Amino acid sequence: MRSVSISWLVFSLLLVVAAAAMMTGMYTSGAGFGAKFAAFACLVLAVCMALAVLRWRLRSESTIFEELVATAGVGPSPSPEFGSLPRRLAQREDEAATRLAQTDESRHQLEVLLEGMQDGVLGVDAAGRVQWTNTQMTRLLETHGLGGAVRLGRSVTHTLRDPVLLAAVHQAVENGKPVEVRSPTLLPNRIFDVNAAPLPGGGAVVVLHDVTRTEAVERTQREFVANVSHELRTPLTSIIGYVETMLDTEPLQTHAREYMETVLKNATRMSRLTEDLLVLARVEDADRSLRMEPVGADELLQEALLLAEAAAFGEQALFQIDRTTSVNVLADEHAVGQVLGNLMENAAKYGGRSSDERARVVLGAVLTPNGAAVQFSVRDFGAGIALEHQERIFERFYRVDKARSRESGGTGLGLAIARHLIEEQGGKLRVASTLGEGSTFSFTLPVASPGLTAIG
Amino acid sequence: MRTRFRQSLDELKEKLLIMAGFSEQAIQRSIEAYRTRDESLVELVRRTESAVNRLEREIDAAALDLLATEQPMAVDLRFILSVIRINADLERVGDLAVNIALRAREMNSFADINLPVDIPRMGTLAAAMVRKSLDAFIDGDAALAESVLLLDAEVDQINRAAFRSLSELIKRDPETTPQALNAIMIARNLERVGDHATNIAEDVIFWVRGRDVRHNVSAAA
């Protein structure tokens, strides 16, 4: 079709040229009027033909274009397979608009949340530059930082220079690990909890939580408990001492003896309670430091077993040592002994199927799969602890069964103390328990690296 | 080439600010050690001191390297010179913090008596001077640096007043001599922290304006 039209075009153009040449020849050679008219007519005809061919060609091309448009479904007569395209395009547009609105909305919500926070927040990019912040952060710096300002787009050091904060940010950005530290030197006379969490695309979010007030309240509380416990202990010592002497030496009537024994029992319980409170106050005091030394895991278990068998609760249970490792752990021997003793006493008291049955308690110490720590465990086969109590038993004075605890003479502080002591040594105390099958309390202690003799 | 030089200058500034963070922390902790009689803080201040010393050497080496390899001119030259001087001042601030902490510890072996001097207030003021002078350094803000120069007079005045009242106390009640003497020393150390902050501020003015205002406060103000 196209080649035909092109040859027609070439042909008519040749005709034009020939006619023109003829005419030129005739005019110059002085031909007659008739010949001149014929040549002129030929030229006009040739030009007309050439124009006709051109026009037809243009038209055929525009038809092709129209067909193309029609096939694509945009034109006036869409073909069936593309017919839904405009509708679908419109639909997509609507969806995109809705999504954009949703994104805008959640962005707005996040901004409101960020602004409403009582904590200062900084967004840091992968190069350690502050990218965004909230009003509270600016306010913190203005109030306590003596007119300092958040400098956006610049290194964190241009806003805050506290080494504790910088180390946390560095760790979160470089190692991609969340960090939580307390800094008393971030701003003058304030204590802050610094949380630095890595962002998925690099960089980190830093949250500064002011704990100055909480810290002061906790400190007062600890000091109060320590002082009161100390004051209570002094008179109790003389009460217990005199009652014991009276029971030993004085001839007493039966009921008088009974009364005195009740006094002794309760005074002893109270004395234990004050003792535990004092210990708790001491372990919660951050200034106190443990003596960490390498000690064999099996030695710790043996020692605990000997002490337990000699103790009053030793009668109530049968203790066994299951699997042990002789690997050295880095620990405060006295503190671990205290924790194991407490766990074994609990297992002995609450680990029996009934109150008269002797409980079976299995101790163990095994290397963790990565070889970096030793996991100690104390397992009983008693009634177990319901899930809702499992986390709360580590709270001070929390009791699963109040009546039973009172009867067994517990103070409700043992596990709180144990958890503190383990955490201070870099471990974590956990419980796993199934009702009717028993409970396993376990904690890990880091393996002492070879050649390490003592750490202050 | 020049871009790399700019980057090196930024890195130098970053390092100096990290070091400044340590020095400021040491001052804060030493004042806290005095206020709370907490001896564990004294140890922390001493540990910070070694970090400060290491950073001082690193910054000096980096600054000298830049001077030798880039042969900077005008404002860049003044910037590097200021960094070298501020670096030395910050290291001294770290030393003074150790002095204060050690004095505070010494005071713990004597009775806790009421002394006629507000060390924490003086400490807060001196620390604020350091902070402000560094803020001026961060932003190249000569006007802020000038305000630091004015604060120095206040710290000096508290120091003189402390000296007067504490020496009177010694005369009146010789029993209190150890505590009063230590307090005099701490006040004097804090006054010197203020002096170093003033030096930093003067270096900032030198860097930004190319004008030496040392020993001539009125010309700057």
Interface residues (C-beta under 8 A of the other chain):
Chain A: G145 L146 G147 G148 R151 S155 T157 H158 R161 D162 P163 V164 L166 P184 T185 P188 N189 D287
Chain B: E14 L17 I18 A20 G21 F22 E24 Q25 Q28 R29 E32 D38 S40 T48 A51 T124 A127 A128 R131 K132 L134 D135 I138 D139
